[in-house]
Amino acid sequence: MNKLDVIQKIGQAKLLPVAVIKSLEDAKALLDAITAGGLDIIEITFRTQCAPDAIKYAVKNYPEMLTGAGTVINTEQAKNAIECGAKFIVGPGFSAEVAKVCQEHSIPYFPGCVTPTEIMAALSCGIDIIKFFPAQEFGGLKTINSLSAAFKDVKFIPTGGINNDNLIDYINNPKIFACGGSWLLKGTLKEITQNVSKAVKIVKGED
């Protein structure tokens, strides 16, 4: 799957579940719950020591799953994630160094940007799809709409404060590329499958 394929798949799904995985046992159970809900995308954050192994595990055992790395804040993490098989990189903020690594490997990089200056820095690296984080705390759709007036070609992946109750408001906005967050992965495994299934139906207009 090349860079454009990865971007297209995320854009079609409109959902980017953010996972904090502490063990490979947790990884298997979580991946099963997500796929049971009808979604085959996951962002595994570099917040735990298990993250690299979890990415490797997902890539090897769930080849149909589009696996990426999140909370990537430096080049060491970016290189590690790519070596483990991550197909995309997400950052809480923007890093020109991480952007360079991703460009060298033809890997999509979705950096976190909330100000015009940060967005301009991303654009200077050829990045026009950005993570808007934390979305609700920085004004949600109201702020995104305001930023879009100046950055007409930028698409946003709002993350933080989104749930199945306000998801429809976000995905109906033409400036939203996809919605990220951990709300999909809250609760028991059964509840995770239900959360994912409901979100997928909302995206498809079936709920």
C-alpha positions as CSV (number, residue, x, y, z in Angstrom):
1,M,0.0,0.0,0.0
2,N,1.6,3.3,-1.1
3,K,1.3,6.7,0.5
4,L,-1.8,7.8,-1.6
5,D,-3.5,4.5,-0.8
6,V,-3.0,5.0,2.9
7,I,-4.4,8.6,2.7
8,Q,-7.3,7.5,0.7
9,K,-8.2,4.7,3.1
10,I,-8.3,7.0,6.1
11,G,-10.2,9.6,4.2
12,Q,-12.9,7.0,3.2
13,A,-13.2,5.6,6.7
14,K,-13.4,9.0,8.3
15,L,-12.3,7.4,11.6
16,L,-8.9,7.1,13.3
17,P,-9.1,5.2,16.6
18,V,-6.2,6.1,19.0
19,A,-5.0,3.2,21.1
20,V,-2.7,3.1,24.1
21,I,-1.5,-0.6,24.2
22,K,0.3,-1.9,27.3
23,S,0.8,-5.6,26.3
24,L,0.5,-7.8,23.2
25,E,-2.4,-9.6,24.9
26,D,-4.2,-6.3,25.0
27,A,-3.3,-5.7,21.4
28,K,-4.9,-8.9,20.1
29,A,-8.1,-8.4,22.1
30,L,-8.3,-4.7,21.0
31,L,-7.6,-5.4,17.3
32,D,-10.3,-8.2,17.3
33,A,-12.8,-5.8,18.9
34,I,-12.1,-3.1,16.4
35,T,-12.4,-5.4,13.4
36,A,-15.5,-6.9,14.8
37,G,-17.0,-3.4,14.7
38,G,-16.3,-3.1,11.0
39,L,-13.2,-0.9,11.0
40,D,-9.7,-1.8,9.9
41,I,-7.6,1.2,10.9
42,I,-5.7,1.9,14.1
43,E,-3.2,4.4,15.5
44,I,-1.0,2.9,18.2
45,T,0.5,5.6,20.3
46,F,4.1,5.7,21.4
47,R,3.1,6.3,25.0
48,T,4.1,2.8,26.2
49,Q,7.2,0.6,25.9
50,C,5.0,-2.0,24.2
51,A,4.1,0.3,21.3
52,P,6.8,-0.9,18.8
53,D,6.0,-4.5,19.5
54,A,2.3,-3.8,19.2
55,I,2.8,-2.2,15.8
56,K,4.9,-5.2,14.7
57,Y,2.2,-7.6,16.0
58,A,-0.6,-5.7,14.2
59,V,1.2,-5.5,10.9
60,K,2.1,-9.2,11.0
61,N,-1.1,-10.7,12.3
62,Y,-3.7,-8.3,11.0
63,P,-2.5,-7.6,7.4
64,E,-5.9,-6.2,6.5
65,M,-5.5,-3.6,9.3
66,L,-4.0,-0.2,8.4
67,T,-1.6,0.3,11.3
68,G,0.0,3.6,12.1
69,A,1.9,5.2,15.0
70,G,0.7,8.1,17.1
71,T,2.2,10.5,19.6
72,V,5.4,10.5,17.6
73,I,7.5,13.5,18.8
74,N,11.0,12.9,17.4
75,T,13.0,11.2,14.6
76,E,14.0,8.3,16.7
77,Q,10.4,7.3,17.3
78,A,9.4,8.0,13.7
79,K,12.2,5.7,12.4
80,N,11.4,3.0,14.9
81,A,7.7,3.1,14.0
82,I,8.5,2.9,10.3
83,E,10.9,0.0,10.8
84,C,8.1,-1.8,12.8
85,G,5.8,-1.4,9.8
86,A,3.7,1.6,10.6
87,K,2.0,2.9,7.4
88,F,1.4,6.4,8.7
89,I,2.7,8.7,11.5
90,V,0.7,11.0,13.7
91,G,2.2,13.7,16.0
92,P,0.7,15.8,18.8
93,G,2.6,18.7,17.4
94,F,4.6,19.6,14.3
95,S,8.2,18.5,13.8
96,A,10.1,19.4,10.7
97,E,12.6,16.6,11.5
98,V,9.8,14.0,11.7
99,A,8.3,15.4,8.5
100,K,11.7,14.8,6.7
101,V,11.9,11.2,7.9
102,C,8.4,10.5,6.7
103,Q,9.1,12.2,3.3
104,E,12.2,10.1,2.9
105,H,10.2,6.9,3.5
106,S,7.1,8.1,1.6
107,I,5.0,7.8,4.7
108,P,2.0,10.1,5.4
109,Y,2.6,12.4,8.4
110,F,-0.3,14.0,10.2
111,P,1.2,16.6,12.6
112,G,-0.8,18.3,15.3
113,C,-1.3,22.0,14.4
114,V,-3.7,24.6,16.1
115,T,-2.2,27.9,15.0
116,P,-1.8,29.6,11.6
117,T,2.0,29.6,12.1
118,E,2.0,25.8,12.8
119,I,-0.2,25.2,9.8
120,M,2.2,27.3,7.6
121,A,5.1,25.2,8.9
122,A,3.3,22.0,7.9
123,L,2.5,23.4,4.5
124,S,6.1,24.4,3.9
125,C,6.9,20.6,4.2
126,G,4.2,19.7,1.7
127,I,1.7,18.6,4.4
128,D,-1.9,19.7,3.8
129,I,-3.7,17.2,6.1
130,I,-3.2,18.0,9.7
131,K,-4.3,16.8,13.1
132,F,-6.2,19.4,15.1
133,F,-5.5,18.6,18.7
134,P,-6.9,18.9,21.3
135,A,-9.9,19.8,19.1
136,Q,-12.7,20.7,21.5
137,E,-10.3,22.6,23.9
138,F,-9.1,24.8,20.9
139,G,-12.6,25.6,19.7
140,G,-13.6,22.6,17.7
141,L,-15.4,23.3,14.4
142,K,-15.7,27.0,15.0
143,T,-11.9,27.3,15.0
144,I,-11.5,24.9,12.2
145,N,-13.9,26.9,10.0
146,S,-12.1,30.1,10.9
147,L,-8.7,28.6,10.0
148,S,-10.1,27.3,6.8
149,A,-10.8,30.8,5.6
150,A,-7.1,31.4,5.4
151,F,-6.0,27.8,4.5
152,K,-8.5,26.7,1.9
153,D,-6.6,23.6,0.8
154,V,-6.0,22.2,4.3
155,K,-8.0,19.3,5.6
156,F,-8.2,18.5,9.3
157,I,-8.2,15.4,11.5
158,P,-9.8,16.8,14.7
159,T,-8.9,14.7,17.8
160,G,-9.9,15.2,21.4
161,G,-13.4,15.7,22.7
162,I,-15.1,13.9,19.8
163,N,-17.6,11.1,20.4
164,N,-20.5,9.4,18.7
165,D,-22.8,12.2,19.8
166,N,-21.0,15.0,17.9
167,L,-19.3,12.9,15.3
168,I,-21.9,13.7,12.6
169,D,-21.3,17.4,13.0
170,Y,-17.6,17.0,12.3
171,I,-17.8,14.5,9.4
172,N,-20.5,16.6,7.6
173,N,-18.0,19.5,7.5
174,P,-16.1,19.5,4.1
175,K,-12.9,20.5,5.8
176,I,-12.8,17.4,8.0
177,F,-10.7,14.6,6.5
178,A,-11.3,12.2,9.4
179,C,-11.9,12.2,13.1
180,G,-9.4,10.7,15.6
181,G,-9.7,9.8,19.2
182,S,-9.8,7.3,21.9
183,W,-13.6,7.5,22.4
184,L,-14.0,4.5,20.1
185,L,-11.9,2.3,22.4
186,K,-13.4,3.1,25.8
187,G,-15.1,0.4,27.9
188,T,-15.1,-3.4,27.7
189,L,-14.2,-5.2,24.5
190,K,-17.9,-5.7,23.8
191,E,-18.5,-1.9,24.3
192,I,-15.5,-1.1,22.0
193,T,-17.0,-3.2,19.2
194,Q,-20.4,-1.4,19.8
195,N,-18.7,2.0,19.8
196,V,-16.8,1.3,16.6
197,S,-19.9,-0.2,14.9
198,K,-22.0,2.8,15.7
199,A,-19.4,5.2,14.5
200,V,-19.0,3.3,11.2
201,K,-22.8,3.5,10.7
202,I,-22.8,7.2,11.4
203,V,-20.1,7.7,8.8
204,K,-22.1,5.7,6.3
205,G,-25.3,7.5,7.1
206,E,-26.9,4.4,8.5
207,D,-27.5,5.7,12.0
